[in-house]
Amino acid sequence: MSRDTPLYHVPVIIVTTDDGTLFTCTVCQPRNTSDASQRFWLVMDQQGGEFTGPPYVAKEHPVETQRRISEWWMARKSAPDGTTGV
């Protein structure tokens, strides 16, 4: 379970990554900050796994968001320790 704070009145999107992985994504904010610029995508897979994804960009086009989340996922999968350093 994520230790980040879910936000309300933010988009929830479904993303299919380049490898076919399906995610439900919503915006969260790390608990240790109230800075609105510190928002990230909370990425949830079909098995219930949760990951803190790439930073949330307000007013970003959905196609760009899909691309960024897919690139983040592919980088995470290929990293030796399973993280992207985000």
Backbone hydrogen bonds, N-H to C=O, Kabsch-Sander energy under -0.5 kcal/mol:
donor,donor_aa,acceptor,acceptor_aa,energy
5,T,29,Q,-2.8
7,L,27,V,-1.5
13,I,25,C,-2.7
15,V,23,F,-2.7
17,T,15,V,-0.6
17,T,21,T,-2.7
20,G,17,T,-2.2
23,F,15,V,-3.0
24,T,44,M,-2.5
25,C,13,I,-3.3
25,C,23,F,-0.5
26,T,42,L,-2.0
27,V,11,P,-0.6
28,C,40,F,-3.1
29,Q,5,T,-2.1
33,T,30,P,-1.5
36,A,34,S,-0.6
38,Q,35,D,-2.1
40,F,28,C,-2.6
41,W,54,P,-2.6
42,L,26,T,-4.2
43,V,41,W,-0.7
43,V,51,F,-3.1
44,M,24,T,-2.7
44,M,42,L,-0.5
45,D,49,G,-2.4
46,Q,22,L,-0.6
48,G,45,D,-1.5
51,F,43,V,-2.4
53,G,41,W,-3.6
53,G,51,F,-0.8
56,Y,39,R,-2.6
58,A,56,Y,-0.6
60,E,57,V,-1.5
64,E,61,H,-0.6
65,T,61,H,-2.1
66,Q,62,P,-2.6
67,R,63,V,-2.1
68,R,64,E,-2.7
69,I,65,T,-2.6
70,S,66,Q,-2.3
71,E,67,R,-2.7
72,W,68,R,-2.5
73,W,69,I,-2.4
74,M,70,S,-2.4
75,A,71,E,-2.3
76,R,72,W,-2.4
77,K,73,W,-2.6
78,S,74,M,-1.7
79,A,75,A,-1.1
82,G,79,A,-1.4
